[in-house]
Amino acid sequence: MNESGQEAYVTKTITAPVVLNVDIQIDGNFDDWGDIDYLYEEADGVSVKKIKIWGKGDNISVYLEGNTTMQMELVDMFINSDGNSSTGLLSWQWPNGSGADYLFEGPLLSNSWGAFYQHADPNGGWAWNWLGGGDKMTSSGVVSVDAQTNAIEFSIPKTQLGSLGSSIGFAFSELTSGWAAVGNFPKVTATSSFVTYELPNEAFSLCE
């Protein structure tokens, strides 16, 4: 209102952010992932084709979906925990962005003989320190969703992954129980990179 008593106003429409109320339970029932979008899809993937990640709370939870070739009998799971693709293992398989600070190797199952390793080569090569902690992973195991689709969900305590950055990245090399290669996710190409998930800033907001 000005000195002459004239009024004016501005109207602006705002859109409230969506608040996701998600409670992921690692139990082989995937309904609780329904409100979470696929983070990355590989339409012609050899075994794994899709991934979802949820990072609110004490765990990093992951949902993988693929065809019936996806059995996860053995897996090398590479994890970029600090959000920096120039530190950790600099993998030739994912040349556009890797930087794995941690490796999990073994069956993608709860309480398996698999173990976590922390990267140990400052030059980005293949050197790891054994951490153990395979018992820290909680997994549903592979579940047959339908005649064409298998899926698996698992969670890792954030405390298992050191000091997390603002994002976390994953890549997977699947093998058979006889250590024969099955496939990689994401696929290995000249432009491949880890799948990256931006961690929610829980200190400031409940909104995704």
SVG drawing of the C-alpha trace seen along z (x, -y; Angstrom):
<svg xmlns="http://www.w3.org/2000/svg" viewBox="-6 -10 56 84">
<polyline fill="none" stroke="black" stroke-width="0.4" points="0.0,0.0 1.4,-3.4 1.0,-6.8 -2.2,-7.4 -3.9,-4.3 -3.5,-2.3 -3.0,1.4 -1.2,3.9 -0.3,7.6 1.5,10.4 0.2,13.9 2.5,16.9 1.7,20.6 4.1,22.8 4.4,26.6 5.1,28.3 7.8,31.0 6.7,34.6 7.5,36.1 8.2,39.8 7.2,41.8 9.1,45.0 10.1,47.8 12.2,50.4 12.0,53.9 14.4,56.4 12.0,59.3 11.6,60.3 8.3,58.4 9.0,55.5 5.8,53.5 7.6,51.0 9.7,49.9 6.6,48.8 7.0,45.0 10.7,45.0 11.6,44.4 14.2,46.4 17.5,44.7 18.9,46.3 17.8,48.8 19.8,50.9 17.2,52.1 19.5,54.7 21.4,55.7 22.8,59.2 21.3,60.1 20.7,57.0 18.5,54.4 17.2,51.9 18.2,50.4 16.5,48.4 18.4,47.0 17.0,45.6 19.4,43.8 17.3,42.3 18.0,43.6 20.8,45.9 21.2,48.0 21.8,47.8 19.1,50.0 19.3,51.3 16.8,53.0 18.0,54.8 15.8,56.2 16.8,58.3 15.9,61.3 16.1,64.9 19.9,65.0 20.3,62.7 21.1,65.2 23.8,63.2 25.6,66.4 28.8,64.3 29.2,60.6 31.9,58.0 30.0,54.9 32.0,51.7 30.9,48.7 32.0,45.1 31.2,43.9 32.7,40.5 31.1,39.1 34.5,38.5 35.2,40.4 38.9,39.6 39.7,41.5 39.5,45.2 39.7,47.9 39.7,46.2 38.1,49.0 38.6,49.5 35.2,51.1 33.4,47.8 35.8,45.2 33.5,42.2 33.2,42.4 34.1,45.0 36.3,44.3 35.4,47.4 36.3,46.8 34.8,50.2 34.4,53.6 32.0,56.4 32.9,59.8 30.9,62.9 27.3,64.2 24.8,61.3 23.2,63.0 22.7,62.3 25.5,63.8 27.4,65.2 31.1,65.8 31.4,62.7 33.4,59.7 33.9,56.0 37.3,54.5 38.6,51.0 40.6,49.6 44.3,49.3 46.1,48.0 46.5,44.2 47.2,44.5 43.8,46.0 44.9,49.6 43.6,53.0 44.7,53.1 42.3,53.8 42.4,54.3 40.1,57.0 37.4,55.6 35.2,58.7 31.7,57.7 29.8,59.9 27.4,60.5 26.5,56.8 24.6,57.1 20.9,58.0 19.6,59.5 16.3,61.0 18.2,63.3 17.0,63.5 13.2,63.7 11.3,64.8 8.8,62.0 7.4,63.7 8.5,66.0 10.8,63.3 11.9,61.3 14.1,61.9 14.7,59.2 16.7,58.8 16.9,56.2 19.6,55.7 20.8,53.1 24.2,52.1 24.7,50.1 26.1,46.7 28.7,47.3 30.1,50.1 31.0,47.5 33.1,45.0 32.6,41.2 29.9,40.9 29.9,38.0 26.8,36.2 26.3,39.1 27.1,42.8 27.8,44.8 27.4,48.5 28.5,50.9 28.2,54.7 30.1,57.6 28.0,60.8 29.6,64.2 28.5,67.8 29.4,69.9 32.3,71.2 33.6,67.6 32.5,67.5 31.5,64.0 27.8,63.4 27.5,59.7 28.2,56.2 25.8,53.5 26.0,50.9 27.2,52.5 30.8,52.0 31.2,49.4 33.5,46.6 31.2,44.2 30.1,46.3 30.0,45.0 28.8,46.0 25.2,45.4 25.1,42.4 22.5,41.6 22.3,38.3 21.9,38.9 19.1,37.0 20.1,34.2 18.2,35.5 19.5,32.8 17.5,30.1 14.5,31.6 12.2,34.6 11.6,33.9 13.2,35.8"/>
</svg>
